């Protein structure tokens, strides 16, 4: 079945709802007790989704409200953040949250709030793809230092590992949704869904795999109206593009790994190129959902 694409509102912590509902935000902290306190004290937030455009997805799951719920204790191997529809059924933040809002605006699912270091991510190989903390050799993963921007994914996109991008050194996709680096001043929460507009694209090459970083800004940021393309970022957020590139280039070095590389001349491409990347990876996701491309270990539930 094909679901109706929907939109989240401009607020980083609140969605406008036609039919009411609650979005239960989870506040990030860098210790388990603080995590637990934030989880227990979080208040419901209204969510609303308005039809804009149709896309291929497993079922028409968009209801009047979406909630998140945590299972297990934060900063443990079992912790998961699930997304629920209005009837309480689990839905996927990757497959069931629509990509397009309209007029060049997109939904962005926050996995890692700014000024935090735990490497949270959508579990692409688990049913309903909840957000969990990444692991390495059975241990929870943390960045060596805080990330300075809200970070997460563009729903309904996929970087196809069978596609060699001739424009970026023939690198193959990394088998994940496209990443968003949101540069606004507000610190979001795990599971927030923000309306953002893309501004630039960085073609990161991580151990031979192409891992796009789309630089974007939340529509509710005070400077959102001032930035509409890559040159505006340099003007109103001077040094930010370089800082993002350098952060992602170097963050694996403390673990003894080589620095990541970047294609496209080691520079950020403009908004039009970012939109091209989003369109192409949405098309790849559509093929994945139609089973035109083997899913491997990926969950399409």
C-alpha positions, 0 to 999 in steps of 0.5 A: 500500500502507499501511504500519504506523505505528511508534515511535521510543524516548524517547532523543534519539540511540537507538531501541529495536529489536525486531530490531536495526539501526543509526541513523547520527547526524550531528553538526552543526557550523558549519564543513565540517571539523568536519562531516566529522570528525563524519561520519567518527566517528559510531557506529551507533545502534540503531533499532526500530519497533513497530506502533501504527496504520496510515496511507496511504503509498506502500509498506510500508517499515518494517523493523527498522532505519533508518540515515542516510547523508551524500552529498557534503561538508557545507556544500556545494550537493551535500550530502544526508542520506538515510534507509535502511531495513534492507535499505539502500534509501532511504526518505523521512523525510517519507513513510516515518517514521510520525507517530503513536507512540501516547498523544499522542506523535509522531515528530519528524525533526530537521533543524536542531540547536539552537545552529546556523545553517545552514538545513537542511531536507527537500528536498520536491521530490527523490526520497526527500526527503533533508535538505539545506541550503536555498539562495537565488540559488544560495548556501547559506542561514544564519540570521542568528543561531543557532536556540535549539531543535531544529527539524524536521518532523512526518512524514506531515503537509502544509500544503495550499497550496490550503486557506485557514484561516478561523481564521488570516486565511484564510492558505493552507498553505505546501506543507511538512510541519508544523514542530516546535520542540523545547524540551528541553535536549539538542542533537539531531543532524541526522536524529535521530528523537525521540519528542515530545509537543506542548504548544502551537501558533503560527500563523506567517504568512510572506508570506501563507502559514500556517506552523505551529510546534508547540512540543513536548518530547522524552520523554527530557528531564528536565522532560518529565513536568512539561509537558503543556500551554501553561501548563506551558511558561510555568511550567517554561520561562518566557519560552520561548514568547515567545522562540520567537515573537519569533525566528521573527517577526524572523529575516528582518529582517536580510535586508531582509524584513518581520517575520513575523506570527502569527494566533490573537491573536499567542499560542500556542494550547494542546495541544488546538489543536496536536493539531487542527493535527496531525490536519488536516495528517495528513489533508491528507498522506493526500489528497496521497499518494492523489493526491486533491490535485495534488502539483505539484513535490513528490516522493511517492517 
